[in-house]
Amino acid sequence: MSLSFREDRRRRRGRARVLGLLVAVVVSSVALGFAFYIGGEHAAGEITALNGRIGELTEANDRLVRAKGEAEAAVSQLRNAYQQLEQRYAREVPKGPAQEIQRQVQIKLEEGVTPQRIAAVVAMLEVKRSCEPAENRRFYVKVPLYRGGGTEAVFGGGLLRVAGSGEAMLNPRNSQPQSFYDPEKPVQVVLTAGDGERQVQGALPLDQTIIGAGAEWRVRMAKGARGFVNVTVDRCKFP
């Protein structure tokens, strides 16, 4: 009886250990399954959030692409408009001599000369000129140290006067200014014909035309003897 009892106890303890092991396995499986479930739910939430963010970014990118297209279209329209304005400016705005003619016409209009009178004068102009023989004179260019005369050339009995000033030549030994101008530097010239006056500046030689005192004066200026400018003038009928 004693042996049988002990054997029975051993069998019960063995069954208990097996049962405990099974319970532990079941509990661990349940816990692991629950953990996987929780992890899956969390991952699913993150995936949903990421999908939502991807959608937002995609929509934002689409908006930027549309905005870029609209901006490029606007830039293209502005470029075309600018090119059209440039072409119109090139066609309608005078250049060179025509620009100076327009300026003079505008001045006369502002002074009260009628458009009809200006048009009549222009219509009387001809390519062929009627000019008197050329006159040659010279004048001494004014510089700060010069106090002498001869600083004006007179043509047509005083109807046209030409005078000018310039930069003094420097003494090569001490760089001090002298009493005559430097012919390599620009000069400032004033042409006066009756009530008309023109001021020009530039390096010699210079060619200018001035209308005044009932004539058209074609003036050519070039370097002369030390301190002087030689002037040749054609007096032509005007208009």
Backbone hydrogen bonds, N-H to C=O, Kabsch-Sander energy under -0.5 kcal/mol:
donor,donor_aa,acceptor,acceptor_aa,energy
5,F,1,M,-2.2
6,R,2,S,-2.2
7,E,3,L,-2.4
8,D,4,S,-1.9
9,R,5,F,-2.2
10,R,6,R,-2.4
11,R,7,E,-2.2
12,R,8,D,-2.2
13,R,9,R,-2.8
14,G,10,R,-2.6
15,R,11,R,-2.7
16,A,12,R,-2.5
17,R,13,R,-2.4
18,V,14,G,-2.6
19,L,15,R,-2.9
20,G,16,A,-2.8
21,L,17,R,-2.6
22,L,18,V,-2.6
23,V,19,L,-2.7
24,A,20,G,-2.6
25,V,21,L,-2.6
26,V,22,L,-2.9
27,V,23,V,-2.9
28,S,24,A,-2.9
29,S,25,V,-2.7
30,V,26,V,-2.8
31,A,27,V,-2.9
32,L,28,S,-3.0
33,G,29,S,-3.1
34,F,30,V,-2.6
35,A,31,A,-2.5
36,F,32,L,-2.7
37,Y,33,G,-2.3
38,I,34,F,-3.0
39,G,35,A,-3.1
40,G,36,F,-2.8
41,E,37,Y,-2.7
42,H,38,I,-2.4
43,A,39,G,-2.8
44,A,40,G,-2.7
45,G,41,E,-2.1
46,E,42,H,-2.5
47,I,43,A,-2.8
48,T,44,A,-2.4
49,A,45,G,-2.5
50,L,46,E,-3.0
51,N,47,I,-2.7
52,G,48,T,-2.1
53,R,49,A,-2.4
54,I,50,L,-2.9
55,G,51,N,-2.1
56,E,52,G,-2.2
57,L,53,R,-2.8
58,T,54,I,-2.5
59,E,55,G,-2.4
60,A,56,E,-2.6
61,N,57,L,-2.7
62,D,58,T,-2.3
63,R,59,E,-2.2
64,L,60,A,-2.3
65,V,61,N,-2.5
66,R,62,D,-2.4
67,A,63,R,-2.8
68,K,64,L,-2.8
69,G,65,V,-2.3
70,E,66,R,-2.5
71,A,67,A,-2.7
72,E,68,K,-2.6
73,A,69,G,-2.1
74,A,70,E,-2.4
75,V,71,A,-2.7
76,S,72,E,-2.3
77,Q,73,A,-2.2
78,L,74,A,-2.5
79,R,75,V,-2.6
80,N,76,S,-2.3
81,A,77,Q,-2.5
82,Y,78,L,-2.6
83,Q,79,R,-2.5
84,Q,80,N,-2.2
85,L,81,A,-2.2
86,E,82,Y,-2.6
87,Q,83,Q,-2.4
88,R,84,Q,-2.5
89,Y,85,L,-2.9
90,A,86,E,-2.7
91,R,87,Q,-1.8
92,E,88,R,-2.8
93,V,89,Y,-2.7
98,A,95,K,-1.3
99,Q,96,G,-0.7
100,E,96,G,-1.4
101,I,97,P,-2.4
102,Q,98,A,-2.4
103,R,99,Q,-2.1
104,Q,100,E,-2.4
105,V,101,I,-2.7
106,Q,102,Q,-2.6
107,I,103,R,-2.1
108,K,104,Q,-2.2
109,L,105,V,-2.4
110,E,106,Q,-2.3
111,E,107,I,-1.6
112,G,108,K,-0.6
112,G,109,L,-1.1
113,V,108,K,-2.5
118,I,114,T,-1.9
119,A,115,P,-2.6
120,A,116,Q,-2.1
121,V,117,R,-2.2
122,V,118,I,-2.3
123,A,119,A,-2.2
124,M,120,A,-1.1
125,L,121,V,-0.6
125,L,122,V,-1.1
131,C,129,R,-0.6
132,E,235,R,-3.0
135,E,233,V,-2.4
137,R,231,V,-2.7
139,F,229,V,-1.8
140,Y,150,G,-3.5
141,V,227,G,-2.5
142,K,164,G,-2.4
146,Y,143,V,-1.4
153,A,162,V,-3.1
155,F,160,L,-3.0
158,G,155,F,-0.7
159,L,155,F,-0.7
159,L,156,G,-0.7
160,L,155,F,-2.3
161,R,192,T,-2.6
162,V,153,A,-2.6
163,A,190,V,-1.8
164,G,151,T,-0.6
165,S,188,Q,-2.3
166,G,142,K,-2.3
169,M,180,F,-3.0
171,N,176,Q,-3.2
175,S,171,N,-2.9
178,Q,169,M,-2.5
182,D,167,E,-3.1
185,K,182,D,-1.8
187,V,202,G,-2.6
188,Q,165,S,-2.8
189,V,187,V,-0.5
189,V,200,V,-2.9
190,V,163,A,-3.2
191,L,198,R,-3.3
192,T,161,R,-2.6
193,A,196,G,-2.5
194,G,159,L,-1.4
196,G,193,A,-2.4
198,R,191,L,-2.6
200,V,189,V,-2.6
202,G,187,V,-2.0
206,L,221,M,-2.1
208,Q,219,V,-2.8
210,I,217,W,-2.1
212,G,210,I,-0.5
212,G,215,A,-2.4
215,A,212,G,-1.4
216,E,236,C,-2.7
217,W,210,I,-2.9
217,W,215,A,-0.5
218,R,216,E,-0.6
218,R,234,D,-2.6
219,V,208,Q,-3.4
219,V,217,W,-0.7
220,R,232,T,-2.6
221,M,206,L,-3.1
222,A,230,N,-2.3
224,G,228,F,-1.9
228,F,225,A,-3.2
229,V,139,F,-2.2
230,N,222,A,-2.4
231,V,137,R,-3.3
232,T,220,R,-2.6
233,V,135,E,-2.6
234,D,218,R,-2.3
235,R,233,V,-0.5
236,C,216,E,-3.1
236,C,234,D,-0.6
237,K,130,S,-2.9
238,F,214,G,-0.7
